[in-house]
Amino acid sequence: MTAEIAEQPDILSGLLEQRAAIAEVARAIARRPPRFVLLAARGSSDHAALYAKYLIEVLLGLPSGLVSASTTTLYGAEPDLRDVLLLSVSQSGGSPDLVEVTEAAGRRGARTIAVTNTPSSPLCSVAELAVDIRAGTEHAVAATKTYTATLLALYLLVDAVRGGEGREVHAIGELARRTLEGTDSGVARAVDRYRFASRVIAAARGYSYATALEASLKLAETSYLATRAYSGADLLHGPVAAIDEETAVLAVTSAGKGGAAMREVLGAVSERGADVLTIGSAAAGMPGAVRIDVPETAEEVAPILEVLPVQRIALGLALARGGDPDAPRGLRKVTKTR
């Protein structure tokens, strides 16, 4: 996990060099514009799909939604998917339910695209088009480099559909390097402060909500921490009542509308005595016992950077709590669900 976290700046830079191949897929989409976009994914890829949902709705102005795979695999539902684009996001491309959903969607009229790290996977064999995230073999069970590469690939795809040339991410590899190199002390402080935590809430708004969900998953699967993720808005609609002095809150607050909307949330949890860790390019201006700042970017690409210190915190906490993040109990690299 340590080595794969460190590989990310080079992987992101390398993926940028493949933008032309992703743009070709985007042109195929633009030639037959969809009326709606569906996203199918599991695990970390589901969080990347949520990020894509924000990109699609904000940057393309298209309605989008996350697929409930079991409506196909368990209940045999057959909705009319003509003029629908289905993006199936899977690092391994090997989950049977995603393969079945993609194949079934094609039969029902959808345009299907696989976004995966495994071009030879069953998912790619049933999809009409494919985007290769080019992260290389990932050996650690916890997804790190495949997650950020998927985020970047999805951004490049959506940006190309709208006619963009990836301007907002042209230096993403160097920014990722600066993020990893510049957050050592903050990560160490967070690990030392939260190594004995028993309950963690992760929260964010907007694009960064995907990062909060990924933070929750990483802490749960590597450190066995009881962690829940909420949209900052949803947190105020009830769950905030459960927050007290025994609660650690990991808040993602990058510059932009989503980060600004977190100020009210952080005020509310701070009033209830929560121990707050803020991560993002706007962290320095937010309440928090520990603040980890990352380089500022356009808001829509911030999740690619802000998750990097989250990954390192999950790694550090796993080790500090006596665990082995490369062999979390009960997990395998490829989870095959139906």
PyMOL commands that set and color helices and strands:
alter all, ss='L'
color gray80, all
select helices_A, chain A and resi 2-6+8-16+19-31+44-60+70-73+96-107+122-126+145-161+167-169+172-182+184-194+206-223+232-236+239-242+257-271+283-285+299-320
alter helices_A, ss='H'
color red, helices_A
select strands_A, chain A and resi 36-41+64-66+84-90+111-116+129-132+199-204+226-231+248-252+275-279+290-292
alter strands_A, ss='S'
color yellow, strands_A
deselect
rebuild
show_as cartoon
